[in-house]
Amino acid sequence: MSAALPPSSREWHLVARPHGWPKAEDFALRETPVAAPGEGRVLVRNLYFSVDPYMRGRMNDVKSYVPPFRLDHPMDGGAVGEVIASNAAGFEVGDHVLHGLGWREYASVPAEHATKVDASLAPLSAYLGVLGMTGLTAYAGLFEVASFKEGDAVFVSGAAGAVGSQVGQMAKLKGASRVIGSAGSDEKARLLVEEYGFDAAFNYKDGPVAEQLRDAAPDGIDIYFDNVGGEHLEAAISSLNVHGRITVCGMIAQYNATEPPPGPRNLALVIAKRLRIQGMLVGDHTALQPQFVREVSGWLASGELKYRETFAEGIEHGVDAFLGLLRGENIGKMVVSLD
């Protein structure tokens, strides 16, 4: 069962491995023919695809928790779209699905790697963010990895981004005593307090992070949710209370570094304060998915949980969106719209 198939699809290829900050010349937008889906596959017209900080690491040819992008092949990542041809039981033309073959206009997806999503519950783009991987990252990182409990004081770096903005709001909804966020502009810091309900927020470019954090959390913090690394991590170690917990989710401050960045100089405090530092990958927490969707969709329906998205329109702006994400130009989830 299928609609009329398009003759070709545009897709972004990585053509050179970036050294330091990626450049437009490291990527190429190429056209490939579109074929009917093989047995057990569906052909999807992508409506939205995600660009995420972790993708920068995949551009390096190093062994990691996810394979590197291959040169002169299409990149991949989260996407949501409409089935236009199906050769798989359980999928019909017109179904909306979430899958992992983004960075392209049309994708031939194995049925076992496609998940149906309901456009009546939330806008389709939300399944890439607040109801998708970034939302689950926030939920699992706060509640499972950091062992959040009512009354904890929480500090979030990169707090105006897709993950950080959800972490702070979820902590408030579950009874945090204080939530502090850092962001890269005065506008973002205001947004954290006025729209997302953080108790305090600061622009990390205004002065030393350690000083600004001490001013915002005079009684210390119990949890640090780290999206940034570097100076933020060192500052958080200084402000954490005894038995504090750190979830290390990302370190965007050093993704484009060409030399190894220095580690925190105050790691000895981990002993005195009996701190727990734990890295996280969202793929380890898929068992939380049903609980996450149930609780977060309820918060969305009631209006208690708010989210923002920054859209780049058109596949030709895919790389621009990714580079803008690395520069912090997004508020909330950065999404490329092909609709």
Secondary structure in CASP SS format (residue, H / E / C, confidence):
PFRMAT SS
TARGET T0000
AUTHOR 0000-0000-0000
METHOD secondary structure of the structure
MODEL  1
M C 1.00
S E 1.00
A C 1.00
A C 1.00
L C 1.00
P C 1.00
P C 1.00
S E 1.00
S E 1.00
R E 1.00
E E 1.00
W E 1.00
H E 1.00
L E 1.00
V C 1.00
A C 1.00
R C 1.00
P C 1.00
H C 1.00
G C 1.00
W C 1.00
P C 1.00
K C 1.00
A H 1.00
E H 1.00
D H 1.00
F E 1.00
A E 1.00
L E 1.00
R E 1.00
E E 1.00
T E 1.00
P E 1.00
V C 1.00
A C 1.00
A C 1.00
P C 1.00
G C 1.00
E C 1.00
G C 1.00
R E 1.00
V E 1.00
L E 1.00
V E 1.00
R E 1.00
N E 1.00
L E 1.00
Y E 1.00
F E 1.00
S E 1.00
V C 1.00
D C 1.00
P C 1.00
Y H 1.00
M H 1.00
R H 1.00
G H 1.00
R H 1.00
M C 1.00
N C 1.00
D C 1.00
V C 1.00
K C 1.00
S C 1.00
Y C 1.00
V C 1.00
P C 1.00
P C 1.00
F C 1.00
R C 1.00
L E 1.00
D C 1.00
H C 1.00
P E 1.00
M C 1.00
D C 1.00
G E 1.00
G C 1.00
A E 1.00
V E 1.00
G E 1.00
E E 1.00
V E 1.00
I E 1.00
A E 1.00
S E 1.00
N C 1.00
A C 1.00
A C 1.00
G C 1.00
F C 1.00
E C 1.00
V C 1.00
G C 1.00
D C 1.00
H E 1.00
V E 1.00
L E 1.00
H E 1.00
G C 1.00
L E 1.00
G C 1.00
W C 1.00
R E 1.00
E C 1.00
Y E 1.00
A E 1.00
S E 1.00
V E 1.00
P E 1.00
A H 1.00
E H 1.00
H H 1.00
A C 1.00
T E 1.00
K E 1.00
V C 1.00
D C 1.00
A C 1.00
S C 1.00
L C 1.00
A C 1.00
P C 1.00
L H 1.00
S H 1.00
A H 1.00
Y H 1.00
L H 1.00
G C 1.00
V C 1.00
L C 1.00
G C 1.00
M H 1.00
T H 1.00
G H 1.00
L H 1.00
T H 1.00
A H 1.00
Y H 1.00
A H 1.00
G H 1.00
L H 1.00
F H 1.00
E H 1.00
V H 1.00
A C 1.00
S C 1.00
F C 1.00
K C 1.00
E C 1.00
G C 1.00
D C 1.00
A E 1.00
V E 1.00
F E 1.00
V E 1.00
S C 1.00
G C 1.00
A C 1.00
A C 1.00
G E 1.00
A H 1.00
V H 1.00
G H 1.00
S H 1.00
Q H 1.00
V H 1.00
G H 1.00
Q H 1.00
M H 1.00
A H 1.00
K H 1.00
L H 1.00
K C 1.00
G C 1.00
A C 1.00
S C 1.00
R E 1.00
V E 1.00
I E 1.00
G E 1.00
S E 1.00
A E 1.00
G C 1.00
S C 1.00
D H 1.00
E H 1.00
K H 1.00
A H 1.00
R H 1.00
L H 1.00
L H 1.00
V H 1.00
E H 1.00
E C 1.00
Y C 1.00
G C 1.00
F C 1.00
D C 1.00
A E 1.00
A E 1.00
F E 1.00
N E 1.00
Y H 1.00
K H 1.00
D H 1.00
G C 1.00
P C 1.00
V H 1.00
A H 1.00
E H 1.00
Q H 1.00
L H 1.00
R H 1.00
D H 1.00
A H 1.00
A C 1.00
P C 1.00
D C 1.00
G C 1.00
I E 1.00
D E 1.00
I E 1.00
Y E 1.00
F E 1.00
D E 1.00
N C 1.00
V C 1.00
G C 1.00
G C 1.00
E H 1.00
H H 1.00
L H 1.00
E H 1.00
A H 1.00
A H 1.00
I H 1.00
S H 1.00
S H 1.00
L E 1.00
N E 1.00
V E 1.00
H E 1.00
G E 1.00
R E 1.00
I E 1.00
T E 1.00
V E 1.00
C C 1.00
G C 1.00
M C 1.00
I H 1.00
A H 1.00
Q H 1.00
Y C 1.00
N C 1.00
A C 1.00
T C 1.00
E C 1.00
P C 1.00
P C 1.00
P C 1.00
G C 1.00
P C 1.00
R C 1.00
N C 1.00
L C 1.00
A C 1.00
L H 1.00
V H 1.00
I H 1.00
A H 1.00
K C 1.00
R C 1.00
L C 1.00
R E 1.00
I E 1.00
Q E 1.00
G E 1.00
M C 1.00
L C 1.00
V H 1.00
G H 1.00
D H 1.00
H H 1.00
T H 1.00
A H 1.00
L H 1.00
Q H 1.00
P H 1.00
Q H 1.00
F H 1.00
V H 1.00
R H 1.00
E H 1.00
V H 1.00
S H 1.00
G H 1.00
W H 1.00
L H 1.00
A H 1.00
S H 1.00
G C 1.00
E C 1.00
L C 1.00
K C 1.00
Y C 1.00
R C 1.00
E E 1.00
T E 1.00
F E 1.00
A E 1.00
E E 1.00
G C 1.00
I H 1.00
E H 1.00
H H 1.00
G H 1.00
V H 1.00
D H 1.00
A H 1.00
F H 1.00
L H 1.00
G H 1.00
L H 1.00
L H 1.00
R C 1.00
G C 1.00
E C 1.00
N C 1.00
I C 1.00
G E 1.00
K E 1.00
M E 1.00
V E 1.00
V E 1.00
S E 1.00
L C 1.00
D C 1.00
END
